[in-house]
Amino acid sequence: MAGLGCKGLSQQQVAATQPVTLEFWTVFDDVDALQAQIDKYKADRPYLTINLKQLRTDEIYSRLLEALAEDKGPDLFL
């Protein structure tokens, strides 16, 4: 049986396991509850980092506009 054996991970599998960092902005006060859910989600995904940032409601729109203008906006917004 020549030619059979382990070929390793496919390119799709390798790409799926590369380190990923997501920026998550929120204005809600339940940051501890959100962080607990994020930690639970990340438990099976060691390649994933989610940076949770809480902003005040009176600053969110100006900060969001500035970040988007600089191409540094959040990946997730709540």
PDB file with SEQRES, HELIX, SHEET and CRYST1 records, atoms N, CA, C and O in Angstrom:
SEQRES   1 A   78  MET ALA GLY LEU GLY CYS LYS GLY LEU SER GLN GLN GLN          
SEQRES   2 A   78  VAL ALA ALA THR GLN PRO VAL THR LEU GLU PHE TRP THR          
SEQRES   3 A   78  VAL PHE ASP ASP VAL ASP ALA LEU GLN ALA GLN ILE ASP          
SEQRES   4 A   78  LYS TYR LYS ALA ASP ARG PRO TYR LEU THR ILE ASN LEU          
SEQRES   5 A   78  LYS GLN LEU ARG THR ASP GLU ILE TYR SER ARG LEU LEU          
SEQRES   6 A   78  GLU ALA LEU ALA GLU ASP LYS GLY PRO ASP LEU PHE LEU          
HELIX    1 AA1 GLN A   11  ALA A   16  1                                   6    
HELIX    2 AA2 VAL A   31  LYS A   42  1                                  12    
HELIX    3 AA3 ILE A   60  ALA A   69  1                                  10    
SHEET    1 AA1 3 LEU A  48  GLN A  54  0                                        
SHEET    2 AA1 3 VAL A  20  THR A  26  1                                        
SHEET    3 AA1 3 LEU A  76  PHE A  77  1                                        
CRYST1    1.000    1.000    1.000  90.00  90.00  90.00 P 1           1          
ATOM      1  N   MET A   1       0.826  -1.185   0.000  1.00  0.00           N  
ATOM      2  CA  MET A   1       0.000   0.000   0.000  1.00  0.00           C  
ATOM      3  C   MET A   1       0.868   1.244   0.000  1.00  0.00           C  
ATOM      4  O   MET A   1       0.895   1.995   0.975  1.00  0.00           O  
ATOM      5  N   ALA A   2       1.531   1.445  -1.030  1.00  0.00           N  
ATOM      6  CA  ALA A   2       2.402   2.607  -1.143  1.00  0.00           C  
ATOM      7  C   ALA A   2       1.573   3.876  -1.261  1.00  0.00           C  
ATOM      8  O   ALA A   2       0.511   3.876  -1.884  1.00  0.00           O  
ATOM      9  N   GLY A   3       2.055   4.945  -0.669  1.00  0.00           N  
ATOM     10  CA  GLY A   3       1.393   6.237  -0.792  1.00  0.00           C  
ATOM     11  C   GLY A   3       0.368   6.527   0.278  1.00  0.00           C  
ATOM     12  O   GLY A   3      -0.148   7.643   0.328  1.00  0.00           O  
ATOM     13  N   LEU A   4       0.052   5.586   1.129  1.00  0.00           N  
ATOM     14  CA  LEU A   4      -0.919   5.835   2.186  1.00  0.00           C  
ATOM     15  C   LEU A   4      -0.185   6.269   3.450  1.00  0.00           C  
ATOM     16  O   LEU A   4       0.919   5.801   3.726  1.00  0.00           O  
ATOM     17  N   GLY A   5      -0.779   7.132   4.186  1.00  0.00           N  
ATOM     18  CA  GLY A   5      -0.164   7.574   5.433  1.00  0.00           C  
ATOM     19  C   GLY A   5      -0.728   8.896   5.869  1.00  0.00           C  
ATOM     20  O   GLY A   5      -1.656   9.436   5.267  1.00  0.00           O  
ATOM     21  N   CYS A   6      -0.156   9.396   6.912  1.00  0.00           N  
ATOM     22  CA  CYS A   6      -0.613  10.668   7.471  1.00  0.00           C  
ATOM     23  C   CYS A   6      -0.083  11.821   6.629  1.00  0.00           C  
ATOM     24  O   CYS A   6       1.124  11.953   6.426  1.00  0.00           O  
ATOM     25  N   LYS A   7      -0.971  12.628   6.155  1.00  0.00           N  
ATOM     26  CA  LYS A   7      -0.586  13.782   5.337  1.00  0.00           C  
ATOM     27  C   LYS A   7      -0.531  15.064   6.160  1.00  0.00           C  
ATOM     28  O   LYS A   7      -0.156  16.115   5.640  1.00  0.00           O  
ATOM     29  N   GLY A   8      -0.894  14.993   7.418  1.00  0.00           N  
ATOM     30  CA  GLY A   8      -0.901  16.193   8.251  1.00  0.00           C  
ATOM     31  C   GLY A   8      -2.206  16.954   8.085  1.00  0.00           C  
ATOM     32  O   GLY A   8      -3.163  16.459   7.489  1.00  0.00           O  
ATOM     33  N   LEU A   9      -2.224  18.149   8.618  1.00  0.00           N  
ATOM     34  CA  LEU A   9      -3.422  18.983   8.559  1.00  0.00           C  
ATOM     35  C   LEU A   9      -3.589  19.603   7.179  1.00  0.00           C  
ATOM     36  O   LEU A   9      -2.616  19.928   6.498  1.00  0.00           O  
ATOM     37  N   SER A  10      -4.837  19.756   6.791  1.00  0.00           N  
ATOM     38  CA  SER A  10      -5.107  20.459   5.536  1.00  0.00           C  
ATOM     39  C   SER A  10      -4.836  21.945   5.748  1.00  0.00           C  
ATOM     40  O   SER A  10      -4.726  22.398   6.887  1.00  0.00           O  
ATOM     41  N   GLN A  11      -4.729  22.703   4.663  1.00  0.00           N  
ATOM     42  CA  GLN A  11      -4.494  24.144   4.790  1.00  0.00           C  
ATOM     43  C   GLN A  11      -5.652  24.821   5.504  1.00  0.00           C  
ATOM     44  O   GLN A  11      -5.451  25.783   6.245  1.00  0.00           O  
ATOM     45  N   GLN A  12      -6.846  24.329   5.287  1.00  0.00           N  
ATOM     46  CA  GLN A  12      -8.022  24.889   5.959  1.00  0.00           C  
ATOM     47  C   GLN A  12      -7.926  24.648   7.470  1.00  0.00           C  
ATOM     48  O   GLN A  12      -8.258  25.532   8.260  1.00  0.00           O  
ATOM     49  N   GLN A  13      -7.474  23.462   7.872  1.00  0.00           N  
ATOM     50  CA  GLN A  13      -7.330  23.165   9.298  1.00  0.00           C  
ATOM     51  C   GLN A  13      -6.220  24.007   9.923  1.00  0.00           C  
ATOM     52  O   GLN A  13      -6.369  24.495  11.043  1.00  0.00           O  
ATOM     53  N   VAL A  14      -5.128  24.175   9.220  1.00  0.00           N  
ATOM     54  CA  VAL A  14      -4.031  24.991   9.731  1.00  0.00           C  
ATOM     55  C   VAL A  14      -4.492  26.438   9.891  1.00  0.00           C  
ATOM     56  O   VAL A  14      -4.207  27.063  10.912  1.00  0.00           O  
ATOM     57  N   ALA A  15      -5.193  26.973   8.906  1.00  0.00           N  
ATOM     58  CA  ALA A  15      -5.681  28.356   8.972  1.00  0.00           C  
ATOM     59  C   ALA A  15      -6.667  28.539  10.113  1.00  0.00           C  
ATOM     60  O   ALA A  15      -6.714  29.603  10.730  1.00  0.00           O  
ATOM     61  N   ALA A  16      -7.448  27.518  10.394  1.00  0.00           N  
ATOM     62  CA  ALA A  16      -8.460  27.608  11.441  1.00  0.00           C  
ATOM     63  C   ALA A  16      -7.842  27.615  12.838  1.00  0.00           C  
ATOM     64  O   ALA A  16      -8.507  28.003  13.798  1.00  0.00           O  
ATOM     65  N   THR A  17      -6.610  27.202  12.968  1.00  0.00           N  
ATOM     66  CA  THR A  17      -5.989  27.135  14.282  1.00  0.00           C  
ATOM     67  C   THR A  17      -4.949  28.227  14.506  1.00  0.00           C  
ATOM     68  O   THR A  17      -4.236  28.190  15.509  1.00  0.00           O  
ATOM     69  N   GLN A  18      -4.844  29.178  13.618  1.00  0.00           N  
ATOM     70  CA  GLN A  18      -3.928  30.297  13.801  1.00  0.00           C  
ATOM     71  C   GLN A  18      -4.474  31.203  14.909  1.00  0.00           C  
ATOM     72  O   GLN A  18      -5.689  31.304  15.083  1.00  0.00           O  
ATOM     73  N   PRO A  19      -3.588  31.857  15.656  1.00  0.00           N  
ATOM     74  CA  PRO A  19      -4.058  32.765  16.709  1.00  0.00           C  
ATOM     75  C   PRO A  19      -4.962  33.858  16.146  1.00  0.00           C  
ATOM     76  O   PRO A  19      -4.671  34.447  15.105  1.00  0.00           O  
ATOM     77  N   VAL A  20      -6.049  34.114  16.843  1.00  0.00           N  
ATOM     78  CA  VAL A  20      -7.019  35.132  16.442  1.00  0.00           C  
ATOM     79  C   VAL A  20      -7.295  36.015  17.653  1.00  0.00           C  
ATOM     80  O   VAL A  20      -7.526  35.515  18.755  1.00  0.00           O  
ATOM     81  N   THR A  21      -7.270  37.320  17.447  1.00  0.00           N  
ATOM     82  CA  THR A  21      -7.609  38.268  18.503  1.00  0.00           C  
ATOM     83  C   THR A  21      -8.783  39.112  18.036  1.00  0.00           C  
ATOM     84  O   THR A  21      -8.749  39.706  16.958  1.00  0.00           O  
ATOM     85  N   LEU A  22      -9.819  39.155  18.860  1.00  0.00           N  
ATOM     86  CA  LEU A  22     -11.015  39.947  18.559  1.00  0.00           C  
ATOM     87  C   LEU A  22     -11.162  41.053  19.597  1.00  0.00           C  
ATOM     88  O   LEU A  22     -10.917  40.846  20.786  1.00  0.00           O  
ATOM     89  N   GLU A  23     -11.563  42.218  19.133  1.00  0.00           N  
ATOM     90  CA  GLU A  23     -11.855  43.346  20.012  1.00  0.00           C  
ATOM     91  C   GLU A  23     -13.367  43.416  20.190  1.00  0.00           C  
ATOM     92  O   GLU A  23     -14.106  43.461  19.207  1.00  0.00           O  
ATOM     93  N   PHE A  24     -13.830  43.425  21.438  1.00  0.00           N  
ATOM     94  CA  PHE A  24     -15.249  43.402  21.764  1.00  0.00           C  
ATOM     95  C   PHE A  24     -15.535  44.604  22.663  1.00  0.00           C  
ATOM     96  O   PHE A  24     -15.045  44.676  23.790  1.00  0.00           O  
ATOM     97  N   TRP A  25     -16.333  45.546  22.153  1.00  0.00           N  
ATOM     98  CA  TRP A  25     -16.695  46.736  22.914  1.00  0.00           C  
ATOM     99  C   TRP A  25     -18.152  46.637  23.349  1.00  0.00           C  
ATOM    100  O   TRP A  25     -19.008  46.157  22.606  1.00  0.00           O  
ATOM    101  N   THR A  26     -18.417  47.100  24.569  1.00  0.00           N  
ATOM    102  CA  THR A  26     -19.777  47.111  25.081  1.00  0.00           C  
ATOM    103  C   THR A  26     -20.009  48.351  25.943  1.00  0.00           C  
ATOM    104  O   THR A  26     -19.066  48.941  26.470  1.00  0.00           O  
ATOM    105  N   VAL A  27     -21.263  48.732  26.078  1.00  0.00           N  
ATOM    106  CA  VAL A  27     -21.641  49.819  26.983  1.00  0.00           C  
ATOM    107  C   VAL A  27     -22.436  49.283  28.168  1.00  0.00           C  
ATOM    108  O   VAL A  27     -22.800  50.044  29.065  1.00  0.00           O  
ATOM    109  N   PHE A  28     -22.701  48.005  28.180  1.00  0.00           N  
ATOM    110  CA  PHE A  28     -23.501  47.420  29.242  1.00  0.00           C  
ATOM    111  C   PHE A  28     -22.676  47.196  30.502  1.00  0.00           C  
ATOM    112  O   PHE A  28     -21.458  47.032  30.440  1.00  0.00           O  
ATOM    113  N   ASP A  29     -23.351  47.191  31.641  1.00  0.00           N  
ATOM    114  CA  ASP A  29     -22.682  47.077  32.935  1.00  0.00           C  
ATOM    115  C   ASP A  29     -22.345  45.650  33.343  1.00  0.00           C  
ATOM    116  O   ASP A  29     -21.582  45.445  34.287  1.00  0.00           O  
ATOM    117  N   ASP A  30     -22.890  44.678  32.663  1.00  0.00           N  
ATOM    118  CA  ASP A  30     -22.679  43.292  33.087  1.00  0.00           C  
ATOM    119  C   ASP A  30     -21.420  42.688  32.450  1.00  0.00           C  
ATOM    120  O   ASP A  30     -21.461  41.601  31.874  1.00  0.00           O  
ATOM    121  N   VAL A  31     -20.313  43.409  32.566  1.00  0.00           N  
ATOM    122  CA  VAL A  31     -19.052  42.985  31.965  1.00  0.00           C  
ATOM    123  C   VAL A  31     -18.576  41.668  32.578  1.00  0.00           C  
ATOM    124  O   VAL A  31     -18.014  40.828  31.875  1.00  0.00           O  
ATOM    125  N   ASP A  32     -18.791  41.481  33.865  1.00  0.00           N  
ATOM    126  CA  ASP A  32     -18.369  40.234  34.509  1.00  0.00           C  
ATOM    127  C   ASP A  32     -19.107  39.032  33.915  1.00  0.00           C  
ATOM    128  O   ASP A  32     -18.511  37.977  33.698  1.00  0.00           O  
ATOM    129  N   ALA A  33     -20.395  39.197  33.657  1.00  0.00           N  
ATOM    130  CA  ALA A  33     -21.172  38.108  33.054  1.00  0.00           C  
ATOM    131  C   ALA A  33     -20.711  37.847  31.620  1.00  0.00           C  
ATOM    132  O   ALA A  33     -20.607  36.695  31.200  1.00  0.00           O  
ATOM    133  N   LEU A  34     -20.435  38.915  30.870  1.00  0.00           N  
ATOM    134  CA  LEU A  34     -19.920  38.758  29.506  1.00  0.00           C  
ATOM    135  C   LEU A  34     -18.558  38.063  29.516  1.00  0.00           C  
ATOM    136  O   LEU A  34     -18.302  37.170  28.708  1.00  0.00           O  
ATOM    137  N   GLN A  35     -17.692  38.478  30.433  1.00  0.00           N  
ATOM    138  CA  GLN A  35     -16.359  37.875  30.511  1.00  0.00           C  
ATOM    139  C   GLN A  35     -16.458  36.398  30.864  1.00  0.00           C  
ATOM    140  O   GLN A  35     -15.689  35.586  30.347  1.00  0.00           O  
ATOM    141  N   ALA A  36     -17.381  36.045  31.726  1.00  0.00           N  
ATOM    142  CA  ALA A  36     -17.568  34.633  32.077  1.00  0.00           C  
ATOM    143  C   ALA A  36     -17.982  33.818  30.853  1.00  0.00           C  
ATOM    144  O   ALA A  36     -17.499  32.703  30.661  1.00  0.00           O  
ATOM    145  N   GLN A  37     -18.867  34.362  30.031  1.00  0.00           N  
ATOM    146  CA  GLN A  37     -19.289  33.664  28.816  1.00  0.00           C  
ATOM    147  C   GLN A  37     -18.143  33.578  27.804  1.00  0.00           C  
ATOM    148  O   GLN A  37     -17.978  32.562  27.130  1.00  0.00           O  
ATOM    149  N   ILE A  38     -17.359  34.645  27.705  1.00  0.00           N  
ATOM    150  CA  ILE A  38     -16.208  34.642  26.807  1.00  0.00           C  
ATOM    151  C   ILE A  38     -15.211  33.570  27.244  1.00  0.00           C  
ATOM    152  O   ILE A  38     -14.706  32.809  26.419  1.00  0.00           O  
ATOM    153  N   ASP A  39     -14.934  33.516  28.548  1.00  0.00           N  
ATOM    154  CA  ASP A  39     -13.992  32.517  29.071  1.00  0.00           C  
ATOM    155  C   ASP A  39     -14.482  31.098  28.800  1.00  0.00           C  
ATOM    156  O   ASP A  39     -13.695  30.211  28.468  1.00  0.00           O  
ATOM    157  N   LYS A  40     -15.766  30.898  28.943  1.00  0.00           N  
ATOM    158  CA  LYS A  40     -16.369  29.586  28.668  1.00  0.00           C  
ATOM    159  C   LYS A  40     -16.205  29.222  27.186  1.00  0.00           C  
ATOM    160  O   LYS A  40     -15.850  28.091  26.853  1.00  0.00           O  
ATOM    161  N   TYR A  41     -16.462  30.176  26.319  1.00  0.00           N  
ATOM    162  CA  TYR A  41     -16.340  29.959  24.877  1.00  0.00           C  
ATOM    163  C   TYR A  41     -14.895  29.683  24.480  1.00  0.00           C  
ATOM    164  O   TYR A  41     -14.632  28.831  23.631  1.00  0.00           O  
ATOM    165  N   LYS A  42     -13.953  30.408  25.100  1.00  0.00           N  
ATOM    166  CA  LYS A  42     -12.545  30.267  24.763  1.00  0.00           C  
ATOM    167  C   LYS A  42     -11.930  28.973  25.301  1.00  0.00           C  
ATOM    168  O   LYS A  42     -10.863  28.569  24.837  1.00  0.00           O  
ATOM    169  N   ALA A  43     -12.564  28.328  26.249  1.00  0.00           N  
ATOM    170  CA  ALA A  43     -11.996  27.132  26.876  1.00  0.00           C  
ATOM    171  C   ALA A  43     -11.629  26.067  25.846  1.00  0.00           C  
ATOM    172  O   ALA A  43     -10.610  25.392  25.993  1.00  0.00           O  
ATOM    173  N   ASP A  44     -12.437  25.912  24.821  1.00  0.00           N  
ATOM    174  CA  ASP A  44     -12.175  24.921  23.776  1.00  0.00           C  
ATOM    175  C   ASP A  44     -11.447  25.525  22.577  1.00  0.00           C  
ATOM    176  O   ASP A  44     -11.228  24.842  21.576  1.00  0.00           O  
ATOM    177  N   ARG A  45     -11.074  26.789  22.670  1.00  0.00           N  
ATOM    178  CA  ARG A  45     -10.431  27.482  21.550  1.00  0.00           C  
ATOM    179  C   ARG A  45      -9.194  28.231  22.050  1.00  0.00           C  
ATOM    180  O   ARG A  45      -9.218  29.456  22.169  1.00  0.00           O  
ATOM    181  N   PRO A  46      -8.119  27.504  22.342  1.00  0.00           N  
ATOM    182  CA  PRO A  46      -6.935  28.149  22.922  1.00  0.00           C  
ATOM    183  C   PRO A  46      -6.262  29.161  21.994  1.00  0.00           C  
ATOM    184  O   PRO A  46      -5.453  29.970  22.448  1.00  0.00           O  
ATOM    185  N   TYR A  47      -6.581  29.124  20.732  1.00  0.00           N  
ATOM    186  CA  TYR A  47      -6.004  30.048  19.755  1.00  0.00           C  
ATOM    187  C   TYR A  47      -6.721  31.393  19.739  1.00  0.00           C  
ATOM    188  O   TYR A  47      -6.299  32.312  19.037  1.00  0.00           O  
ATOM    189  N   LEU A  48      -7.809  31.515  20.511  1.00  0.00           N  
ATOM    190  CA  LEU A  48      -8.662  32.699  20.471  1.00  0.00           C  
ATOM    191  C   LEU A  48      -8.421  33.615  21.665  1.00  0.00           C  
ATOM    192  O   LEU A  48      -8.380  33.164  22.810  1.00  0.00           O  
ATOM    193  N   THR A  49      -8.261  34.907  21.382  1.00  0.00           N  
ATOM    194  CA  THR A  49      -8.179  35.932  22.416  1.00  0.00           C  
ATOM    195  C   THR A  49      -9.279  36.945  22.138  1.00  0.00           C  
ATOM    196  O   THR A  49      -9.424  37.421  21.012  1.00  0.00           O  
ATOM    197  N   ILE A  50     -10.048  37.269  23.159  1.00  0.00           N  
ATOM    198  CA  ILE A  50     -11.100  38.273  23.021  1.00  0.00           C  
ATOM    199  C   ILE A  50     -10.838  39.353  24.066  1.00  0.00           C  
ATOM    200  O   ILE A  50     -10.887  39.096  25.269  1.00  0.00           O  
ATOM    201  N   ASN A  51     -10.558  40.562  23.588  1.00  0.00           N  
ATOM    202  CA  ASN A  51     -10.329  41.703  24.468  1.00  0.00           C  
ATOM    203  C   ASN A  51     -11.642  42.442  24.662  1.00  0.00           C  
ATOM    204  O   ASN A  51     -12.163  43.056  23.732  1.00  0.00           O  
ATOM    205  N   LEU A  52     -12.168  42.379  25.870  1.00  0.00           N  
ATOM    206  CA  LEU A  52     -13.442  43.016  26.200  1.00  0.00           C  
ATOM    207  C   LEU A  52     -13.178  44.394  26.791  1.00  0.00           C  
ATOM    208  O   LEU A  52     -12.414  44.530  27.747  1.00  0.00           O  
ATOM    209  N   LYS A  53     -13.806  45.404  26.226  1.00  0.00           N  
ATOM    210  CA  LYS A  53     -13.634  46.776  26.700  1.00  0.00           C  
ATOM    211  C   LYS A  53     -15.012  47.387  26.937  1.00  0.00           C  
ATOM    212  O   LYS A  53     -15.868  47.390  26.053  1.00  0.00           O  
ATOM    213  N   GLN A  54     -15.206  47.900  28.139  1.00  0.00           N  
ATOM    214  CA  GLN A  54     -16.457  48.586  28.473  1.00  0.00           C  
ATOM    215  C   GLN A  54     -16.257  50.084  28.303  1.00  0.00           C  
ATOM    216  O   GLN A  54     -15.300  50.657  28.825  1.00  0.00           O  
ATOM    217  N   LEU A  55     -17.165  50.708  27.570  1.00  0.00           N  
ATOM    218  CA  LEU A  55     -17.122  52.154  27.354  1.00  0.00           C  
ATOM    219  C   LEU A  55     -18.385  52.786  27.929  1.00  0.00           C  
ATOM    220  O   LEU A  55     -19.419  52.132  28.066  1.00  0.00           O  
ATOM    221  N   ARG A  56     -18.284  54.054  28.257  1.00  0.00           N  
ATOM    222  CA  ARG A  56     -19.461  54.783  28.738  1.00  0.00           C  
ATOM    223  C   ARG A  56     -20.375  55.105  27.551  1.00  0.00           C  
ATOM    224  O   ARG A  56     -19.910  55.263  26.422  1.00  0.00           O  
ATOM    225  N   THR A  57     -21.647  55.198  27.814  1.00  0.00           N  
ATOM    226  CA  THR A  57     -22.591  55.485  26.731  1.00  0.00           C  
ATOM    227  C   THR A  57     -22.356  56.855  26.116  1.00  0.00           C  
ATOM    228  O   THR A  57     -22.630  57.051  24.932  1.00  0.00           O  
ATOM    229  N   ASP A  58     -21.852  57.810  26.897  1.00  0.00           N  
ATOM    230  CA  ASP A  58     -21.632  59.150  26.345  1.00  0.00           C  
ATOM    231  C   ASP A  58     -20.367  59.251  25.495  1.00  0.00           C  
ATOM    232  O   ASP A  58     -20.147  60.277  24.851  1.00  0.00           O  
ATOM    233  N   GLU A  59     -19.536  58.218  25.477  1.00  0.00           N  
ATOM    234  CA  GLU A  59     -18.318  58.254  24.678  1.00  0.00           C  
ATOM    235  C   GLU A  59     -18.295  57.240  23.540  1.00  0.00           C  
ATOM    236  O   GLU A  59     -17.419  57.295  22.677  1.00  0.00           O  
ATOM    237  N   ILE A  60     -19.239  56.327  23.533  1.00  0.00           N  
ATOM    238  CA  ILE A  60     -19.155  55.199  22.597  1.00  0.00           C  
ATOM    239  C   ILE A  60     -19.162  55.639  21.136  1.00  0.00           C  
ATOM    240  O   ILE A  60     -18.372  55.135  20.338  1.00  0.00           O  
ATOM    241  N   TYR A  61     -20.031  56.561  20.781  1.00  0.00           N  
ATOM    242  CA  TYR A  61     -20.145  56.922  19.362  1.00  0.00           C  
ATOM    243  C   TYR A  61     -18.914  57.669  18.853  1.00  0.00           C  
ATOM    244  O   TYR A  61     -18.455  57.424  17.737  1.00  0.00           O  
ATOM    245  N   SER A  62     -18.385  58.570  19.659  1.00  0.00           N  
ATOM    246  CA  SER A  62     -17.181  59.285  19.218  1.00  0.00           C  
ATOM    247  C   SER A  62     -15.989  58.339  19.137  1.00  0.00           C  
ATOM    248  O   SER A  62     -15.206  58.413  18.190  1.00  0.00           O  
ATOM    249  N   ARG A  63     -15.842  57.452  20.119  1.00  0.00           N  
ATOM    250  CA  ARG A  63     -14.731  56.486  20.098  1.00  0.00           C  
ATOM    251  C   ARG A  63     -14.870  55.520  18.931  1.00  0.00           C  
ATOM    252  O   ARG A  63     -13.884  55.157  18.289  1.00  0.00           O  
ATOM    253  N   LEU A  64     -16.107  55.107  18.664  1.00  0.00           N  
ATOM    254  CA  LEU A  64     -16.346  54.182  17.555  1.00  0.00           C  
ATOM    255  C   LEU A  64     -16.027  54.843  16.220  1.00  0.00           C  
ATOM    256  O   LEU A  64     -15.375  54.236  15.370  1.00  0.00           O  
ATOM    257  N   LEU A  65     -16.477  56.072  16.029  1.00  0.00           N  
ATOM    258  CA  LEU A  65     -16.175  56.793  14.783  1.00  0.00           C  
ATOM    259  C   LEU A  65     -14.677  56.991  14.592  1.00  0.00           C  
ATOM    260  O   LEU A  65     -14.156  56.803  13.493  1.00  0.00           O  
ATOM    261  N   GLU A  66     -13.990  57.367  15.658  1.00  0.00           N  
ATOM    262  CA  GLU A  66     -12.538  57.546  15.576  1.00  0.00           C  
ATOM    263  C   GLU A  66     -11.841  56.236  15.215  1.00  0.00           C  
ATOM    264  O   GLU A  66     -10.968  56.208  14.347  1.00  0.00           O  
ATOM    265  N   ALA A  67     -12.229  55.162  15.879  1.00  0.00           N  
ATOM    266  CA  ALA A  67     -11.599  53.858  15.645  1.00  0.00           C  
ATOM    267  C   ALA A  67     -11.870  53.367  14.229  1.00  0.00           C  
ATOM    268  O   ALA A  67     -10.974  52.829  13.578  1.00  0.00           O  
ATOM    269  N   LEU A  68     -13.080  53.545  13.753  1.00  0.00           N  
ATOM    270  CA  LEU A  68     -13.403  53.107  12.389  1.00  0.00           C  
ATOM    271  C   LEU A  68     -12.650  53.944  11.361  1.00  0.00           C  
ATOM    272  O   LEU A  68     -12.209  53.417  10.340  1.00  0.00           O  
ATOM    273  N   ALA A  69     -12.498  55.238  11.617  1.00  0.00           N  
ATOM    274  CA  ALA A  69     -11.762  56.106  10.702  1.00  0.00           C  
ATOM    275  C   ALA A  69     -10.295  55.699  10.608  1.00  0.00           C  
ATOM    276  O   ALA A  69      -9.661  55.878   9.568  1.00  0.00           O  
ATOM    277  N   GLU A  70      -9.757  55.149  11.701  1.00  0.00           N  
ATOM    278  CA  GLU A  70      -8.369  54.704  11.730  1.00  0.00           C  
ATOM    279  C   GLU A  70      -8.233  53.221  11.373  1.00  0.00           C  
ATOM    280  O   GLU A  70      -7.144  52.655  11.461  1.00  0.00           O  
ATOM    281  N   ASP A  71      -9.322  52.609  10.977  1.00  0.00           N  
ATOM    282  CA  ASP A  71      -9.365  51.177  10.651  1.00  0.00           C  
ATOM    283  C   ASP A  71      -8.931  50.330  11.855  1.00  0.00           C  
ATOM    284  O   ASP A  71      -8.242  49.320  11.706  1.00  0.00           O  
ATOM    285  N   LYS A  72      -9.345  50.760  13.035  1.00  0.00           N  
ATOM    286  CA  LYS A  72      -9.029  50.044  14.276  1.00  0.00           C  
ATOM    287  C   LYS A  72     -10.285  49.801  15.083  1.00  0.00           C  
ATOM    288  O   LYS A  72     -10.232  49.732  16.311  1.00  0.00           O  
ATOM    289  N   GLY A  73     -11.412  49.672  14.411  1.00  0.00           N  
ATOM    290  CA  GLY A  73     -12.686  49.477  15.098  1.00  0.00           C  
ATOM    291  C   GLY A  73     -12.796  48.098  15.712  1.00  0.00           C  
ATOM    292  O   GLY A  73     -12.008  47.205  15.399  1.00  0.00           O  
ATOM    293  N   PRO A  74     -13.770  47.925  16.583  1.00  0.00           N  
ATOM    294  CA  PRO A  74     -13.951  46.623  17.228  1.00  0.00           C  
ATOM    295  C   PRO A  74     -14.486  45.594  16.247  1.00  0.00           C  
ATOM    296  O   PRO A  74     -15.136  45.938  15.259  1.00  0.00           O  
ATOM    297  N   ASP A  75     -14.207  44.334  16.529  1.00  0.00           N  
ATOM    298  CA  ASP A  75     -14.756  43.241  15.739  1.00  0.00           C  
ATOM    299  C   ASP A  75     -16.186  42.939  16.159  1.00  0.00           C  
ATOM    300  O   ASP A  75     -17.017  42.519  15.353  1.00  0.00           O  
ATOM    301  N   LEU A  76     -16.452  43.166  17.445  1.00  0.00           N  
ATOM    302  CA  LEU A  76     -17.786  42.937  18.023  1.00  0.00           C  
ATOM    303  C   LEU A  76     -18.187  44.185  18.777  1.00  0.00           C  
ATOM    304  O   LEU A  76     -17.358  44.828  19.421  1.00  0.00           O  
ATOM    305  N   PHE A  77     -19.468  44.526  18.692  1.00  0.00           N  
ATOM    306  CA  PHE A  77     -19.970  45.739  19.343  1.00  0.00           C  
ATOM    307  C   PHE A  77     -21.333  45.412  19.912  1.00  0.00           C  
ATOM    308  O   PHE A  77     -22.216  44.912  19.216  1.00  0.00           O  
ATOM    309  N   LEU A  78     -21.487  45.711  21.213  1.00  0.00           N  
ATOM    310  CA  LEU A  78     -22.752  45.398  21.868  1.00  0.00           C  
ATOM    311  C   LEU A  78     -23.245  46.613  22.606  1.00  0.00           C  
ATOM    312  O   LEU A  78     -24.304  46.568  23.232  1.00  0.00           O  
TER     313      LEU A  78                                                      
END                                                                             
